[in-house]
Amino acid sequence: MKLPITQETIAEQIGRPMKSPVLVSNLSNLGIDQAAFLKYFKPLSAELTWDEYDPRRLRIELLKEFFPQDKDELDALFSLYFTGKISEKSLLHWIVKLNPEQHKKYKAIKPWRRRSISQFLLTNDKNTITVEREKVQQFEQNLDSTDFRSLPRVFAEAPKSHVENELFTSFLKAMFEQTQKITAKKLKKIRMVVHFMSVKSTQENPGDNSPEGAHEDGADFIVSALVINRINVTGAETQIIEQFEDKSRETILKYTLQEGEFVFQADTGEEKIYGNDLWHHVTPFYVDDMEKGESWRDIIGLDILIVE
């Protein structure tokens, strides 16, 4: 499918109206030097900090599988362990009871995602957009309390070299302008939460940047992914999904993002403004060439919140 892809493109494909904003495009179409951007950011993913939240969640899930009679007790510990308020020692009661095969599965749970976070306030004053970095105390998503992603998480802040440079600032400003294009009122301030993520796939375990399945992030708009690296990767299909009033869903776009390409879309509450309730998902990815070893998919994501 030829870029750019918009909600109008999707409407033609599915044969019905689609009014909630979608843009699948690339950096070049934003007027950004795509080759220079990728050259600068490609090596930086290896500098990110491992995400320990994913393994904590999976350890609890595995113990519930092995000890179903203790599900309620393990559920009660989940939020404390997931957020790092208690250590793995709190799980020893179950760990020491694992048989050798179970213990092997438990020990095999290791981080597969590296990430950092940063936050910026963009202000439009007399058609000049300024970018001010803000400190991120902790990261919380505006989601139902039953969703583990609503729990507060503290990620490493992105180093200055990753985000305080002209290339990155130009991307943030372009996303401000894109948001303004589809917003009726003149925007003065937008807050953007930036996620750098690097996900690994091995021969034993596929890479999964969306283990929770189709979801919303709790922002007004998102860039679900700007792909920086696809190294020895097959898979990772981006999907945009519409949810209807009866909670049924239909996948309305499938597209595999290549390096330098991104998806911008409305995220939460947009069905009340535009008429379509959009969700998003990316399928797992796998090692393309086994002889080359592991594979990596590195992205930059944005949560875009209208402040004023």
ABEGO torsion letter per residue (X at the ends): XBOBBBAAAAAAAAGBBBABBBBBBBAAAAGBBAAAAAAAAAAAAAABBBBAAAAAAAAAAAAAAABAAAAAAAAAAAAAAAAGABBAAAAAAAAAABBAAAAAAAAABBBABBBBBBBBBBBBBGGBBBBBBBBBABBBBBBBAABAAABBBBBBBBBAAAABBAAAAAAAAAAAAAAAAABABBBABBBBBBBBBBBBBBAABBBBABAAEBBBAGBABBBABBBABBBGBBEGBBBBBBBBAAGBBBBABBBBBBBGBBBBBBABGAAAAAGBBBBBBBBBBBBABAAAEBBBBBBBBBBBBBAX
